[in-house]
Amino acid sequence: MNYRHAFHAGNHADVLKHVLLLALLEALKRKDAPFFVLDTHAGRGRYLLGASESRKTAEADGGIVRLFDAARLPTPVEDYLRAVQADNPVGALVAYPGSPLLAAQAMRAQDRLAACELQTEEAAELKALFAHDPRVAVHARDGYAAMRALLPPRIGETRFARGLVLIDPPYEAQDAEYPQILGALREGLQRWPNATYAVWYPIKQRRSLQPFFRKAAALPAKAALVAELQIRPDESPLRLNGSGMLMINPPWQFDTAIAPVLPALQATLGEEGASTRLEWLRREP
Ligand SMILES: C[S@@+](CC[C@H](N)C(=O)[O-])C[C@H]1O[C@@H](n2cnc3c(N)ncnc32)[C@H](O)[C@@H]1O
């Protein structure tokens, strides 16, 4: 596997993914009962934006760097910026928090996070990051296998009725990734039906995603919602023109909560021909 998230941390796709991640966690925090988060593809947890990998692609410049000083943003985007600022206390944007760090920062004392990362060095960094946080367990293992092993979540006497599974793979071999995701979702829903499942996906050419959406809509779940941000038209199969999040069993009225997010991100991060989409693939009455 060649993928290293350090080349992409803080780009437009991370912005969309992490705004939605925090909004999903915010909804879980409405109740006091503990929740469990499984981050199947966690990365190293924290990325230095001045590091050579990040500077080489400059992807963060079209993402968090552009958004960092923007004003008058919708609440979920403001919440996300506050979370990024918490990792940059001096005020300048030095580091970018990955999904496990954002989740851990948002969680309360009673909540738990299991973060999986397959690459040895990335997993070692992640373990070091959370060495002193007893709420977080880092697993150097395959995230899909972890869904089978860890769900439904139970730690000691605590059974977690509520929670979130974030699936954020590198899509190095797209043909293999989508069937794996759908299989893991099917099994996850069987084991832990009440959880929310959030799957990030890249958009190069949107029409190639249709089979995935059709199969996702047929999963045995109450609802499936997609939120997408395309920062430019999807005419090139070679570039990351946008991305989306498929959310299975999202929280009550989540579409309303995040509706203002997409146009605000489009206005701040989009180029000519940018667009957004917020659509139910499936919704039981
Ligand atoms: C897109 S990055 C994750 C970024 C992270 N979720 C975030 O938002 O900050 C994907 C990560 O998954 C790891 N990975 C690839 N295949 C995996 C697998 N089968 N199980 C667990 N991790 C895997 C890669 O090493 C990489 O660090």
The ligand as a Tripos MOL2 file, in Angstrom:
@<TRIPOS>MOLECULE
LIG
   27    29     1     0     0
SMALL
NO_CHARGES

@<TRIPOS>ATOM
      1 C1         -7.9140    8.3100    3.9480 C.3       1 LIG1
      2 S1         -6.7730    7.7460    5.1200 S.3       1 LIG1
      3 C2         -7.5760    7.9850    6.6550 C.3       1 LIG1
      4 C3         -7.7310    9.3920    7.1200 C.3       1 LIG1
      5 C4         -8.4360    9.5370    8.4260 C.3       1 LIG1
      6 N1         -9.6710    8.7680    8.4830 N.3       1 LIG1
      7 C5         -8.7800   10.9830    8.6730 C.2       1 LIG1
      8 O1         -9.8960   11.4070    8.3130 O.co2     1 LIG1
      9 O2         -7.9670   11.7030    9.2520 O.co2     1 LIG1
     10 C6         -6.8650    5.9980    4.9870 C.3       1 LIG1
     11 C7         -5.9700    5.2570    5.9570 C.3       1 LIG1
     12 O3         -6.3500    3.8900    5.9610 O.3       1 LIG1
     13 C8         -5.1980    3.0950    6.1050 C.3       1 LIG1
     14 N2         -5.6090    1.7600    5.6200 N.ar      1 LIG1
     15 C9         -5.6080    1.2720    4.3550 C.ar      1 LIG1
     16 N3         -6.2010    0.0550    4.3030 N.ar      1 LIG1
     17 C10        -6.6190   -0.2120    5.5730 C.ar      1 LIG1
     18 C11        -7.3390   -1.2910    6.1660 C.ar      1 LIG1
     19 N4         -7.7710   -2.3380    5.4320 N.pl3     1 LIG1
     20 N5         -7.6050   -1.2420    7.4890 N.ar      1 LIG1
     21 C12        -7.1980   -0.1800    8.2380 C.ar      1 LIG1
     22 N6         -6.5190    0.8790    7.7400 N.ar      1 LIG1
     23 C13        -6.2270    0.8620    6.4210 C.ar      1 LIG1
     24 C14        -4.1440    3.8260    5.3080 C.3       1 LIG1
     25 O4         -2.8590    3.4720    5.7610 O.3       1 LIG1
     26 C15        -4.4920    5.2860    5.6100 C.3       1 LIG1
     27 O5         -3.7700    5.7680    6.7160 O.3       1 LIG1
@<TRIPOS>BOND
     1     1     2 1
     2     2     3 1
     3     2    10 1
     4     3     4 1
     5     4     5 1
     6     5     6 1
     7     5     7 1
     8     7     8 2
     9     7     9 1
    10    10    11 1
    11    11    12 1
    12    11    26 1
    13    12    13 1
    14    13    14 1
    15    13    24 1
    16    14    15 ar
    17    14    23 ar
    18    15    16 ar
    19    16    17 ar
    20    17    18 ar
    21    17    23 ar
    22    18    19 1
    23    18    20 ar
    24    20    21 ar
    25    21    22 ar
    26    22    23 ar
    27    24    25 1
    28    24    26 1
    29    26    27 1
@<TRIPOS>SUBSTRUCTURE
     1 LIG1         1 GROUP 0 **** ****
